[in-house]
Amino acid sequence: MKKKHGDTMCAGRKRKRFFGFRHGLLTLCASAAAVGTTSCEKKQPPPPPPPPVVQVLKVEAVGVPLSAEFIGQLDSPQNVEVRARVEAFVDKVFFTEGTEIKEGAPLFALDKKPFEQRLAAAQGLLAEAKAALNKYEKDVARLKPLAEKRAIPQQDLDNAVASVAVGQGNVQSAEAQVSSAKINLGYCDVNAPASGLIGAKQVSVGSLVGKGEPTLLATISQLDPIWFYCNLGEVEYLKANAEARRTGKTVKDLDVTLLLSDGSEHPNRGRFVFLDRAVDSKTGTIRLRCEFPNPNKNLRPGMFARCKVETGSRPDSILVPERAVLEIQGKQFVWVIAADDKASQRPVTVGETLRGRAVITAGLKVGERIVIEGLQKVREGAPVQPKTSDEVTRPAEAPHAKGETKPGKE
């Protein structure tokens, strides 16, 4: 029996689908096999990063100048308070505030009228006392010959002699009253007791001064030289004294530098002029005074400043940048690079600091290398690439090797 044409076409399509399915299955198996083979291969780890680059410094021994600083306050060698010595009203003011004045210059004038009246009254009493004394002396001169001739009782002469003594006492008392009245009258002219810079006036014209107590009128301060007062700790004083003895000097021979509150340095050097006799038991400090020339009158009493004393030098000291010293939980250390270029922490003892550098008194040796830049990259026992400051700042070498030429135009 013949197959129909449609049946033949249907069979062909089935064969095509079968072979297509088989081909896809084979392709899928091959892909799976390839994937399985790749996943079974061992992955290679990435290469480790190179050690970090850090800047190091080789420790050297240098001479370190020794110094000490103290905080204190400036004051004038002579602060003169001008006060009213009598009770009176202010009539005139002759000076300009904040200017230099000379000794004896007129400053204030007080009302003189009451004192002139008191002087006149005292002079009147003196004249009366002198007149009475003159009478008593004449009485004695008249009665003395009569008493010698026994023409009058001796008692009359004795009374006359006693009257002379009383009259002399009255004259002396009257003279004292006159002198006191003149002194009080002179106090009405208030003159400068010393030369210096005068401050602001404390009273004005018409003010009543001297009532009950001497009223402050103004203050005059001497500015050249000027004094610096500070309190020196007992331990610091002993160290400074020991260092001065080591150099063959005394404390008073040391040069002193004055550092002002704005960071500037006073151009004139000073010296110690006073050291108190005892240490204050409450504060453990001793009071000292330095004297500085002040020709330009720039320094004023009451200013705060620091006093720096150069006490000598310490040879073979180790100085490192302050940034190289780290502190953790109150302990200070530096990173030291060993010969195999591995880093390790080293505890150190730090003394004073000098212009951004710290003096290491213990923990480091000359010739060792410490990290000064790149501290955040360093780990304990980890290798690093140490480079000096010259190596860090040195320009990179040319990218082309020796003998290699740059490509040019053909």
Secondary structure, DSSP 8 states (H G I E B T S, - for coil): ----HHHHHHHHHHHHHHHHHHHHHHHHHHHHHHHHHHHHS-----------EEEEEE--EEEEEEEEEEEEEEE-S-EEEEE--S-EEEEEE---TT-EE-TT-EEEEE--HHHHHHHHHHHHHHHHHHHHHHHHHHHHHHHHHHHHTTSS-HHHHHHHHHHHHHHHHHHHHHHHHHHHHHHHHHTTEEE-SS-EEE---S--TT-EE-SSS--EEEEEE--SSEEEEEEEEHHHHHHHHHHHHHTT--GGGS-EEEEETTS-B-SS-BEEEEE-SS-BTTTTEEEEEEEE--TT----TT-EEEEEEEEEEEEEEEEEEGGG-EEETTEEEEEEE-TTSBEEEEE-EEEEEETTEEEEEES--TT-EEEEE-GGG--TT-B-EEE-HHHHHS----SS-TT-------
